[in-house]
Amino acid sequence: METQKEQPLELLKREDVRTMAKDIALLREGEARVERGRVGELEKPQPVQSRSAQKPGQTSDVQEVPPTPTSDVSSDVSLMPKRKAGMGKLFIRILLVLIILFVIMNAIALAFFLLSKDKKGQAPSPRPSPVAPEPLRVPSPLFPIALAEQVSLGKNGNLAETLEQTLQRERSAGLTRIVLAAPEENRVWNAKEFLSSLSVTSPEGVADSLQENLTLFVHKNAQNRSRLGFAIPLAENAHIEADLTAWEP
């Protein structure tokens, strides 16, 4: 009998448990529906009723939702593309500057290469050869003389002193021609310069009849003495015998 009584009690307990489980499941399902409904109402924009429109003592089921901080998020989102765009522009400017510098450096290097190539290609211009001075033109002597000496004497030189030094030189016997040369003018002395340097004043008839050719010589005799002589040609048809006779002391 006890066992028979226990079996209905266990069955009743099992039925109560099943009923409670069903009730709990139904309650949870209802709460979930209510929650989903509230979430849907929150997502839809509803007109906000003013507090004056509500009746006193009546509470609204709509809860006030705090505004979402969209301004900060939007500002951060909007600033990121601007920063990226600014970095892109800066990179493009740097790239353009580098390209310009590269082109300038290449142009300078090319110009330097071409200039150095031109300098190497150009042969050095030959130096002008020194112009050889013209040889001194010495007129022929009035008579044959085997030996000749050239004495350099400037225009303002002392002729008497130069002739004295010339006579003191050692030389062989016979005639030796003395050529008075003016090296700075590359010429020889003429007869008129020779006579004027010795302060010789000749009559007008004699001076006008003398030519420019001068043959100056030194004669060394058997006594080893040197004597100075000169010969000056006369102009054609010159008659100076009377003038020479009158000139003699």
GROMACS elastic network, one bead per residue, 0.5 to 0.9 nm:
[ bonds ]
;  ai    aj funct       b0    kb
    1     4     6  0.50644   500
    1     5     6  0.62375   500
    1     6     6  0.86820   500
    2     5     6  0.50758   500
    2     6     6  0.62118   500
    2     7     6  0.87893   500
    3     6     6  0.50723   500
    3     7     6  0.63699   500
    4     7     6  0.54187   500
    4     8     6  0.71277   500
    5     8     6  0.58626   500
    5     9     6  0.67297   500
    6     9     6  0.51205   500
    6    10     6  0.62155   500
    6    11     6  0.86262   500
    7    10     6  0.51819   500
    7    11     6  0.62032   500
    7    12     6  0.86046   500
    8    12     6  0.60334   500
    8    13     6  0.85165   500
    9    12     6  0.50201   500
    9    13     6  0.61381   500
    9    14     6  0.85553   500
   10    13     6  0.50274   500
   10    14     6  0.61213   500
   10    15     6  0.85568   500
   11    14     6  0.50354   500
   11    15     6  0.61363   500
   11    16     6  0.85621   500
   12    15     6  0.50507   500
   12    16     6  0.61141   500
   12    17     6  0.85676   500
   13    16     6  0.50094   500
   13    17     6  0.61456   500
   13    18     6  0.86157   500
   14    17     6  0.50940   500
   14    18     6  0.62237   500
   14    19     6  0.85731   500
   15    18     6  0.51130   500
   15    19     6  0.60952   500
   15    20     6  0.85797   500
   16    19     6  0.50225   500
   16    20     6  0.60549   500
   16    21     6  0.84966   500
   17    20     6  0.51325   500
   17    21     6  0.61119   500
   17    22     6  0.85934   500
   18    21     6  0.50767   500
   18    22     6  0.61829   500
   18    23     6  0.85666   500
   19    22     6  0.51210   500
   19    23     6  0.61298   500
   19    24     6  0.85909   500
   20    24     6  0.60461   500
   20    25     6  0.85161   500
   21    24     6  0.50948   500
   21    25     6  0.61192   500
   21    26     6  0.85364   500
   22    25     6  0.50811   500
   22    26     6  0.60785   500
   22    27     6  0.84646   500
   23    26     6  0.50824   500
   23    27     6  0.60065   500
   23    28     6  0.85390   500
   24    28     6  0.61065   500
   24    29     6  0.85181   500
   25    28     6  0.51455   500
   25    29     6  0.60880   500
   25    30     6  0.85620   500
   26    29     6  0.50632   500
   26    30     6  0.61591   500
   26    31     6  0.86207   500
   27    30     6  0.51305   500
   27    31     6  0.62191   500
   27    32     6  0.86179   500
   28    31     6  0.50212   500
   28    32     6  0.60964   500
   28    33     6  0.86039   500
   29    32     6  0.50449   500
   29    33     6  0.62540   500
   29    34     6  0.86677   500
   30    33     6  0.50879   500
   30    34     6  0.62108   500
   30    35     6  0.85594   500
   31    34     6  0.50633   500
   31    35     6  0.60949   500
   31    36     6  0.85801   500
   32    35     6  0.50234   500
   32    36     6  0.61035   500
   32    37     6  0.84993   500
   33    36     6  0.50899   500
   33    37     6  0.61073   500
   33    38     6  0.86291   500
   34    37     6  0.50507   500
   34    38     6  0.62587   500
   34    39     6  0.87110   500
   35    38     6  0.50960   500
   35    39     6  0.62402   500
   35    40     6  0.86414   500
   36    39     6  0.50885   500
   36    40     6  0.61768   500
   36    41     6  0.86195   500
   37    40     6  0.51219   500
   37    41     6  0.62220   500
   37    42     6  0.86435   500
   38    41     6  0.50848   500
   38    42     6  0.61751   500
   38    43     6  0.87182   500
   38    62     6  0.88035   500
   39    42     6  0.50738   500
   39    43     6  0.63055   500
   39    44     6  0.88641   500
   40    43     6  0.51866   500
   40    44     6  0.64727   500
   41    44     6  0.53070   500
   41    45     6  0.78316   500
   41    46     6  0.78745   500
   41    62     6  0.85746   500
   42    45     6  0.71781   500
   42    46     6  0.80708   500
   42    62     6  0.82419   500
   42    63     6  0.85447   500
   42    65     6  0.81591   500
   43    46     6  0.89159   500
   45    48     6  0.89239   500
   46    49     6  0.89287   500
   48    62     6  0.89869   500
   49    52     6  0.82262   500
   49    53     6  0.65924   500
   49    54     6  0.75311   500
   50    53     6  0.53989   500
   50    54     6  0.70044   500
   51    54     6  0.53721   500
   51    55     6  0.83359   500
   52    55     6  0.75423   500
   52    56     6  0.87528   500
   54    57     6  0.84335   500
   54    58     6  0.65360   500
   54    59     6  0.78048   500
   54    60     6  0.79140   500
   55    58     6  0.53537   500
   55    59     6  0.82442   500
   56    59     6  0.82943   500
   59    62     6  0.88320   500
   60    63     6  0.74831   500
   62    65     6  0.89696   500
   65    68     6  0.85740   500
   67    70     6  0.81843   500
   68    71     6  0.85233   500
   69    72     6  0.61679   500
   69    73     6  0.69958   500
   69    74     6  0.89708   500
   70    73     6  0.51798   500
   70    74     6  0.58674   500
   70    75     6  0.83389   500
   71    74     6  0.51412   500
   71    75     6  0.59181   500
   71    76     6  0.84673   500
   72    75     6  0.50360   500
   72    76     6  0.60574   500
   72    77     6  0.84159   500
   73    76     6  0.51380   500
   73    77     6  0.60340   500
   73    78     6  0.84680   500
   74    78     6  0.58859   500
   74    79     6  0.84065   500
   75    78     6  0.50194   500
   75    79     6  0.59728   500
   75    80     6  0.86377   500
   76    79     6  0.51700   500
   76    80     6  0.63399   500
   77    80     6  0.55670   500
   77    81     6  0.74665   500
   78    81     6  0.61813   500
   78    82     6  0.70165   500
   79    82     6  0.51909   500
   79    83     6  0.62553   500
   79    84     6  0.86741   500
   80    83     6  0.52391   500
   80    84     6  0.62752   500
   80    85     6  0.86331   500
   81    85     6  0.59892   500
   81    86     6  0.84973   500
   82    86     6  0.60449   500
   82    87     6  0.85414   500
   83    86     6  0.50226   500
   83    87     6  0.61519   500
   83    88     6  0.85344   500
   84    87     6  0.51448   500
   84    88     6  0.61830   500
   84    89     6  0.87449   500
   85    88     6  0.50184   500
   85    89     6  0.62727   500
   85    90     6  0.86633   500
   86    89     6  0.51784   500
   86    90     6  0.62144   500
   86    91     6  0.85977   500
   87    90     6  0.50863   500
   87    91     6  0.61190   500
   87    92     6  0.86261   500
   88    91     6  0.50971   500
   88    92     6  0.62151   500
   88    93     6  0.86979   500
   89    92     6  0.50598   500
   89    93     6  0.62100   500
   89    94     6  0.86506   500
   90    93     6  0.51363   500
   90    94     6  0.62053   500
   90    95     6  0.85598   500
   91    94     6  0.51441   500
   91    95     6  0.61207   500
   91    96     6  0.86528   500
   92    95     6  0.50239   500
   92    96     6  0.61697   500
   92    97     6  0.86549   500
   93    96     6  0.50950   500
   93    97     6  0.62044   500
   93    98     6  0.86213   500
   94    97     6  0.51483   500
   94    98     6  0.62094   500
   94    99     6  0.86566   500
   95    98     6  0.51362   500
   95    99     6  0.62073   500
   95   100     6  0.86964   500
   96    99     6  0.50635   500
   96   100     6  0.61812   500
   96   101     6  0.85993   500
   97   100     6  0.51376   500
   97   101     6  0.61500   500
   97   102     6  0.85166   500
   98   101     6  0.51107   500
   98   102     6  0.60547   500
   98   103     6  0.86518   500
   99   102     6  0.50052   500
   99   103     6  0.62286   500
   99   104     6  0.86650   500
  100   103     6  0.51524   500
  100   104     6  0.61990   500
  100   105     6  0.86252   500
  101   104     6  0.50930   500
  101   105     6  0.60893   500
  101   106     6  0.85352   500
  102   105     6  0.52311   500
  102   106     6  0.61782   500
  102   107     6  0.86340   500
  103   106     6  0.51609   500
  103   107     6  0.61714   500
  103   108     6  0.87026   500
  104   107     6  0.50904   500
  104   108     6  0.62330   500
  104   109     6  0.86127   500
  105   108     6  0.51435   500
  105   109     6  0.61231   500
  105   110     6  0.85433   500
  106   109     6  0.50511   500
  106   110     6  0.60247   500
  106   111     6  0.85521   500
  107   110     6  0.50942   500
  107   111     6  0.61427   500
  107   112     6  0.85685   500
  108   111     6  0.51617   500
  108   112     6  0.61360   500
  108   113     6  0.85489   500
  109   112     6  0.51117   500
  109   113     6  0.60836   500
  109   114     6  0.86449   500
  110   113     6  0.50311   500
  110   114     6  0.61615   500
  110   115     6  0.85933   500
  111   114     6  0.51726   500
  111   115     6  0.61402   500
  111   116     6  0.85756   500
  112   115     6  0.51949   500
  112   116     6  0.61365   500
  112   117     6  0.84897   500
  113   116     6  0.52302   500
  113   117     6  0.60522   500
  113   118     6  0.86210   500
  114   118     6  0.61210   500
  114   119     6  0.86072   500
  115   118     6  0.51148   500
  115   119     6  0.62288   500
  115   120     6  0.86429   500
  116   119     6  0.50898   500
  116   120     6  0.61913   500
  116   121     6  0.85273   500
  117   120     6  0.51043   500
  117   121     6  0.59884   500
  117   122     6  0.85780   500
  118   122     6  0.60789   500
  119   122     6  0.53966   500
  119   123     6  0.81682   500
  120   123     6  0.73780   500
  122   125     6  0.83859   500
  123   126     6  0.86410   500
  124   127     6  0.86622   500
  125   128     6  0.88071   500
  126   129     6  0.83955   500
  127   130     6  0.87719   500
  128   131     6  0.83943   500
  129   132     6  0.86889   500
  131   134     6  0.88332   500
  132   135     6  0.86403   500
  133   136     6  0.87212   500
  133   186     6  0.86766   500
  134   137     6  0.84388   500
  134   186     6  0.78968   500
  135   186     6  0.79250   500
  136   181     6  0.82933   500
  136   183     6  0.86065   500
  136   186     6  0.59002   500
  136   187     6  0.60916   500
  136   188     6  0.77873   500
  137   186     6  0.80719   500
  137   187     6  0.66135   500
  137   188     6  0.75600   500
  138   141     6  0.87995   500
  138   179     6  0.78442   500
  138   181     6  0.88905   500
  138   187     6  0.77792   500
  138   188     6  0.67189   500
  139   188     6  0.86241   500
  139   213     6  0.70333   500
  139   214     6  0.83900   500
  139   215     6  0.87779   500
  140   143     6  0.83080   500
  140   144     6  0.87203   500
  140   213     6  0.86009   500
  140   215     6  0.83656   500
  141   144     6  0.64744   500
  141   145     6  0.73217   500
  141   177     6  0.83288   500
  141   213     6  0.83235   500
  141   214     6  0.77487   500
  141   215     6  0.55569   500
  141   216     6  0.86379   500
  141   231     6  0.89019   500
  142   145     6  0.89351   500
  142   213     6  0.85391   500
  142   214     6  0.82836   500
  142   215     6  0.64745   500
  142   231     6  0.73526   500
  142   232     6  0.80909   500
  142   233     6  0.76481   500
  143   215     6  0.85227   500
  145   148     6  0.74519   500
  145   175     6  0.63346   500
  145   176     6  0.65681   500
  145   177     6  0.64805   500
  145   217     6  0.86481   500
  146   174     6  0.89207   500
  146   175     6  0.73010   500
  146   176     6  0.69723   500
  146   177     6  0.79599   500
  147   174     6  0.87823   500
  147   175     6  0.68749   500
  147   177     6  0.60118   500
  147   178     6  0.88826   500
  148   175     6  0.86511   500
  148   176     6  0.52431   500
  148   178     6  0.58915   500
  148   179     6  0.72376   500
  148   217     6  0.83816   500
  149   176     6  0.70347   500
  149   177     6  0.59940   500
  149   179     6  0.60921   500
  149   180     6  0.87715   500
  150   177     6  0.83296   500
  150   178     6  0.59092   500
  150   180     6  0.62119   500
  150   181     6  0.67621   500
  151   162     6  0.81950   500
  151   166     6  0.82743   500
  151   178     6  0.68782   500
  151   179     6  0.59585   500
  151   180     6  0.51010   500
  151   181     6  0.60329   500
  151   182     6  0.87409   500
  152   179     6  0.83143   500
  152   180     6  0.60427   500
  152   182     6  0.59452   500
  152   183     6  0.65073   500
  153   156     6  0.80086   500
  153   157     6  0.56677   500
  153   158     6  0.78421   500
  153   159     6  0.75101   500
  153   162     6  0.78089   500
  153   180     6  0.63850   500
  153   181     6  0.58998   500
  153   182     6  0.54675   500
  153   183     6  0.75263   500
  153   189     6  0.89011   500
  154   158     6  0.83747   500
  154   181     6  0.77652   500
  154   182     6  0.52195   500
  154   183     6  0.71454   500
  154   184     6  0.73837   500
  154   185     6  0.88589   500
  155   158     6  0.88252   500
  155   182     6  0.66622   500
  155   184     6  0.87907   500
  155   185     6  0.89979   500
  155   189     6  0.89112   500
  156   159     6  0.86962   500
  157   161     6  0.88480   500
  157   162     6  0.82283   500
  158   161     6  0.56014   500
  158   162     6  0.62948   500
  158   163     6  0.88091   500
  158   197     6  0.79899   500
  159   162     6  0.50836   500
  159   163     6  0.61350   500
  159   164     6  0.85991   500
  159   194     6  0.80742   500
  159   197     6  0.64638   500
  159   198     6  0.70682   500
  160   163     6  0.52414   500
  160   164     6  0.62472   500
  160   165     6  0.87996   500
  160   197     6  0.81021   500
  160   198     6  0.68439   500
  161   164     6  0.50943   500
  161   165     6  0.63393   500
  161   166     6  0.86439   500
  162   165     6  0.52467   500
  162   166     6  0.62151   500
  162   167     6  0.87920   500
  163   167     6  0.62314   500
  163   168     6  0.87851   500
  163   228     6  0.84750   500
  164   167     6  0.52531   500
  164   168     6  0.65576   500
  165   168     6  0.52546   500
  165   169     6  0.68728   500
  166   169     6  0.56213   500
  166   178     6  0.86131   500
  166   218     6  0.86777   500
  167   170     6  0.81791   500
  167   218     6  0.72721   500
  167   226     6  0.61348   500
  167   227     6  0.74198   500
  167   228     6  0.75463   500
  168   226     6  0.79082   500
  171   174     6  0.87792   500
  171   176     6  0.84004   500
  171   220     6  0.78664   500
  172   175     6  0.84950   500
  172   176     6  0.86322   500
  172   220     6  0.72340   500
  172   224     6  0.88939   500
  173   176     6  0.86948   500
  173   219     6  0.72964   500
  173   221     6  0.62066   500
  173   222     6  0.72401   500
  173   224     6  0.74239   500
  173   226     6  0.88291   500
  174   218     6  0.81235   500
  174   219     6  0.55830   500
  174   220     6  0.53611   500
  174   221     6  0.67887   500
  174   222     6  0.89337   500
  175   217     6  0.65387   500
  175   218     6  0.57542   500
  175   220     6  0.67214   500
  176   216     6  0.86922   500
  176   217     6  0.54499   500
  176   218     6  0.52611   500
  176   219     6  0.65681   500
  176   220     6  0.84828   500
  177   215     6  0.72972   500
  177   216     6  0.59533   500
  177   218     6  0.64012   500
  177   219     6  0.88762   500
  178   215     6  0.77250   500
  178   216     6  0.53575   500
  178   217     6  0.51693   500
  178   218     6  0.70865   500
  179   188     6  0.70560   500
  179   189     6  0.79991   500
  179   214     6  0.88495   500
  179   215     6  0.78713   500
  179   216     6  0.68591   500
  179   217     6  0.83080   500
  180   187     6  0.87662   500
  180   188     6  0.56394   500
  180   189     6  0.56364   500
  180   190     6  0.87269   500
  180   216     6  0.83583   500
  181   185     6  0.87034   500
  181   186     6  0.72975   500
  181   187     6  0.58801   500
  181   189     6  0.61343   500
  182   185     6  0.56376   500
  182   186     6  0.58366   500
  182   187     6  0.54735   500
  182   188     6  0.57644   500
  182   189     6  0.69527   500
  183   187     6  0.67336   500
  183   188     6  0.83645   500
  184   187     6  0.82178   500
  185   188     6  0.85731   500
  189   192     6  0.83842   500
  189   193     6  0.63474   500
  189   194     6  0.67037   500
  189   212     6  0.85603   500
  189   213     6  0.85452   500
  189   214     6  0.76636   500
  190   193     6  0.55632   500
  190   194     6  0.63237   500
  190   195     6  0.89374   500
  190   211     6  0.84585   500
  190   213     6  0.57354   500
  190   214     6  0.57255   500
  191   194     6  0.50747   500
  191   195     6  0.62901   500
  191   196     6  0.86549   500
  191   210     6  0.77044   500
  191   211     6  0.70389   500
  191   213     6  0.60092   500
  191   214     6  0.50227   500
  191   215     6  0.84687   500
  191   231     6  0.89500   500
  191   232     6  0.67585   500
  192   195     6  0.52642   500
  192   196     6  0.60964   500
  192   197     6  0.85160   500
  192   207     6  0.80397   500
  192   210     6  0.80461   500
  192   211     6  0.82462   500
  192   212     6  0.65956   500
  192   214     6  0.88344   500
  193   196     6  0.51907   500
  193   197     6  0.60042   500
  193   198     6  0.86264   500
  193   212     6  0.88328   500
  194   197     6  0.53209   500
  194   198     6  0.64848   500
  194   199     6  0.88643   500
  194   200     6  0.88498   500
  194   214     6  0.83152   500
  195   198     6  0.51994   500
  195   199     6  0.63477   500
  195   200     6  0.52747   500
  195   201     6  0.76567   500
  195   202     6  0.86743   500
  196   200     6  0.57443   500
  196   201     6  0.73265   500
  197   200     6  0.76054   500
  198   201     6  0.89942   500
  201   207     6  0.86549   500
  202   205     6  0.82283   500
  202   206     6  0.62822   500
  202   207     6  0.59389   500
  202   247     6  0.75505   500
  203   206     6  0.53310   500
  203   207     6  0.61696   500
  203   208     6  0.85914   500
  203   243     6  0.70477   500
  203   244     6  0.83491   500
  203   247     6  0.71342   500
  204   207     6  0.51601   500
  204   208     6  0.60100   500
  204   209     6  0.85326   500
  204   243     6  0.87759   500
  205   208     6  0.54528   500
  205   209     6  0.64075   500
  205   238     6  0.89756   500
  205   239     6  0.86214   500
  205   240     6  0.67313   500
  205   243     6  0.66636   500
  206   209     6  0.52731   500
  206   210     6  0.65628   500
  206   234     6  0.88676   500
  206   238     6  0.88328   500
  206   239     6  0.88232   500
  206   240     6  0.60858   500
  206   243     6  0.65905   500
  206   244     6  0.72837   500
  207   210     6  0.54706   500
  207   211     6  0.87259   500
  208   211     6  0.82132   500
  208   235     6  0.84847   500
  209   233     6  0.86735   500
  209   234     6  0.55575   500
  209   235     6  0.52083   500
  209   236     6  0.82516   500
  209   238     6  0.61584   500
  209   239     6  0.84076   500
  209   240     6  0.78054   500
  210   213     6  0.86616   500
  210   232     6  0.66427   500
  210   233     6  0.62590   500
  210   235     6  0.61561   500
  211   214     6  0.80945   500
  211   232     6  0.66884   500
  211   233     6  0.56904   500
  211   234     6  0.57676   500
  211   235     6  0.62700   500
  212   232     6  0.75996   500
  212   233     6  0.79832   500
  213   231     6  0.86424   500
  213   232     6  0.62996   500
  213   233     6  0.68150   500
  214   230     6  0.70695   500
  214   231     6  0.61813   500
  214   232     6  0.52466   500
  214   233     6  0.76753   500
  215   229     6  0.84628   500
  215   230     6  0.54489   500
  215   231     6  0.51289   500
  215   232     6  0.65185   500
  215   233     6  0.89232   500
  216   228     6  0.76716   500
  216   229     6  0.60292   500
  216   231     6  0.65394   500
  216   232     6  0.87944   500
  217   227     6  0.84890   500
  217   228     6  0.60824   500
  217   229     6  0.54421   500
  217   230     6  0.59533   500
  217   231     6  0.85417   500
  218   226     6  0.63460   500
  218   227     6  0.55872   500
  218   229     6  0.61944   500
  218   230     6  0.85036   500
  219   225     6  0.80299   500
  219   226     6  0.54588   500
  219   227     6  0.50958   500
  219   228     6  0.63579   500
  219   229     6  0.74670   500
  220   223     6  0.79467   500
  220   224     6  0.58961   500
  220   225     6  0.53662   500
  220   227     6  0.62967   500
  220   228     6  0.89483   500
  221   224     6  0.54439   500
  221   225     6  0.55898   500
  221   226     6  0.66190   500
  221   227     6  0.79592   500
  222   225     6  0.73007   500
  223   226     6  0.88631   500
  234   237     6  0.85464   500
  234   238     6  0.66678   500
  235   238     6  0.56174   500
  236   239     6  0.89276   500
  238   241     6  0.89218   500
  239   242     6  0.76056   500
  239   243     6  0.82756   500
  240   244     6  0.59527   500
  240   245     6  0.84478   500
  241   244     6  0.51729   500
  241   245     6  0.61516   500
  241   246     6  0.86000   500
  242   245     6  0.50841   500
  242   246     6  0.61565   500
  242   247     6  0.85055   500
  243   246     6  0.50887   500
  243   247     6  0.60009   500
  243   248     6  0.87399   500
  244   248     6  0.62831   500
  245   248     6  0.54336   500
  245   249     6  0.85694   500
  246   249     6  0.77283   500
